[in-house]
Amino acid sequence: QVQLVESGGGLVQPGGSLRLSCAASGFTFSSKTMSWYRQAPGKERELVATIISYSGSRNYADSVKGRFTISRDNTKNTVYLQMNNLKPEDTGVYYCKALSLGSWGQGTQVTVSS
């Protein structure tokens, strides 16, 4: 079955960096567009970044443009999210998801605080 395992979260000071990873299994990873979402306390889950399967094109939420970079390694069935210049408003649980598949992983907590 579809499995998504996120990792790499933690506590970081404002201006710091983190790299999140999502290891996928149970489907043909290279053929799927992959996205990162986040959910802040008391807020709805929001789309952060997407990487298209066939072209490698990337799209970002306005709030993270210029600071976050999504990438993928199809040989490792893994999608990454490099997060730089982190801000307190980036705090939340980060999830990865494959387009058209309903499964979610457990997420990884990111906390940006001094």
C-alpha positions in Angstrom: 0.0 0.0 0.0 1.0 3.6 -0.3 3.4 4.8 2.4 4.8 8.3 2.9 7.3 8.8 5.7 8.3 12.4 6.4 11.4 13.3 8.4 13.8 16.2 9.1 11.7 18.5 11.1 12.8 20.1 14.4 13.2 23.3 16.3 15.1 26.1 14.6 15.7 29.8 15.2 14.3 32.4 12.9 16.5 32.7 9.8 17.7 29.1 10.1 17.3 26.2 7.7 15.9 22.7 7.6 15.7 20.0 5.0 12.7 17.8 5.0 12.6 14.4 3.4 9.7 12.2 2.3 10.3 8.6 1.5 7.6 7.1 -0.6 6.6 3.5 -1.4 3.7 1.5 -2.8 3.3 3.3 -6.0 5.4 4.3 -9.1 7.0 7.4 -7.6 8.6 8.7 -10.8 5.2 9.1 -12.4 3.6 11.1 -9.7 3.5 14.8 -9.1 4.5 15.3 -5.5 3.6 18.1 -3.1 4.4 19.4 0.4 1.7 20.7 2.6 1.7 22.2 6.1 -0.7 22.7 8.9 -0.2 25.3 11.5 -2.0 25.1 14.9 -5.7 26.0 14.5 -5.4 26.4 10.8 -6.3 24.4 7.7 -3.8 22.4 5.8 -2.2 24.4 3.0 -0.3 23.6 -0.1 3.4 24.8 0.1 5.2 23.4 -3.0 4.7 21.0 -5.9 7.0 19.3 -8.3 5.6 18.0 -11.5 6.4 14.4 -12.4 7.1 14.6 -16.1 8.7 18.1 -16.4 10.2 18.7 -13.0 8.5 22.1 -13.0 8.0 23.6 -9.5 5.3 25.7 -8.0 5.3 27.5 -4.6 2.9 29.3 -2.3 3.6 33.0 -2.4 4.5 32.9 1.3 7.5 30.6 0.7 8.7 31.7 -2.8 12.4 32.5 -2.8 13.0 30.7 0.6 11.9 27.1 0.0 13.0 24.6 -2.7 11.3 21.4 -3.6 13.2 18.6 -5.3 13.0 14.9 -5.9 15.3 11.9 -6.4 13.4 9.3 -8.4 16.2 6.7 -7.8 15.5 7.0 -4.0 11.7 7.5 -4.3 12.2 10.6 -2.1 11.0 14.2 -2.3 12.7 17.0 -0.4 11.9 20.4 0.9 14.8 22.7 1.5 13.7 25.5 3.8 15.9 28.6 4.2 15.4 31.9 6.1 12.7 30.3 8.2 10.1 32.5 9.9 7.9 31.8 13.0 4.9 31.7 10.6 6.5 28.6 9.0 5.8 26.6 12.1 3.5 23.6 11.6 3.4 20.0 10.7 4.7 19.3 7.2 3.3 16.5 5.1 4.1 15.2 1.6 1.5 13.8 -0.8 1.3 12.3 -4.2 -1.2 13.8 -6.6 -4.4 11.7 -7.0 -3.5 9.4 -4.1 -5.4 9.9 -0.9 -2.8 8.8 1.6 -1.0 11.1 4.0 2.0 10.3 6.1 2.4 11.1 9.8 4.0 14.4 9.1 7.1 16.1 10.6 6.9 19.0 13.1 8.7 22.2 12.2 9.0 24.8 14.9 10.6 28.2 14.3 11.2 30.1 17.5 13.9 32.0 19.3 
